[in-house]
């Protein structure tokens, strides 16, 4: 699992690449939280286009990112979600609180 980020103005783009499973989710959330704490963006885009696999552990990463942003008034959107990831997030109801764009994206 690789986490990357890029700040464009007041918007933080976070990219996740590789396999987001039980083993990678904790470290991904730690790295995402560090980037959020460093930049404290009001708008954040979590780009999932680089994921090759995501299980239900990805839900915790998305919701953890959402909660961290909400704690200081920030907003989250998910972009580039592969079909399998979008399906998992939708089945969990995450798409009701976080906008999720399916398909090509990228940092």
N, C-alpha and C positions, 0 to 999 in steps of 0.2 A: 504494500500500500504506500503510495506516495501522495503527500499533501503539498500543494504549491499555492502561492497567493500572489496577487498583483493588486496594487492600489491605483485606481484611476479616479482622480478627484476625490470625492467623498464616498465613492463606492468601492467596496472590497470584493474582489473576485477570488474565491477559494476553489481550487481544483482538486478533485480526488481521482486517482488513477490506480488501476490494479484491482485486486480482490478485496472487497469490503466484507469481511466475515467476522466471526466472533473473536478471532485472534488479532485482527487488525483494527477493530472498531475503537477499542480503548485508546490506542496510540493516536489514531486519526483524530479523535475528539480532543485529546490533549493538545495536539498541534494546531487544530482549528481554534481552540480556546486561547492559546497563546497569541495567535494572529489577531483574534478579536480583541483581546486585552491590550495588545500593543497599539492597534489603530482605532478601536472603538468607533467603527463606522455606523452611520445611521441607515445605510443600505448595504446589504451583502447578498451576493449571488454565489450559491453553492453549485459549482459546475460538476456534474456527474458523468460527463461524456467520456471520460477516460476509464470508467469502470468496466472491467471484464466480467465481474461477478459481484452480486450483492445479495446477502441473505437478510433476515429480519434484524440483524445487528445494525444494519444501515439506518433503520428507523430511529434507533437511539442516537445516532450521529446527527441526523437531520433535526430531531426534536431537541437535542442538547444544544445545537447551534441556535435554533429558534429561541429557546429559553434564555440563553446567554444574551442574545441581541435584545430580547424583550425586556430584560432587566434594566437596560438603560435607554429604552425607547427606539431601538433599531428594528429594522424590518428585514426579513429573509425571503428570497425567492430561489427556487431550484431550477437550473437549466440543464439542457443536454442529457436528461435522464434516459438511459437505455430502456427499451420496452420492459425488460424484466424488472428493473429497479422501479420504474413508474408503477407497474402493477402491484408490487409489494407495498409501496407507499400509499397507493390508492386503497388497497384492501385494508390497510391499517387506519384509513381516514385522515392521513397526514395532508392530503390534497385539500381538505376542508379548511386548514389553517395556514398552509404555506402554498403559494402558487407554484405549480410544477409544470415546466415545459419539457416535452418529450422530444428526443431526437438530437440532431447535430447541434453542437455548441462548441465551446472551447475557450481557453484562456487566450 
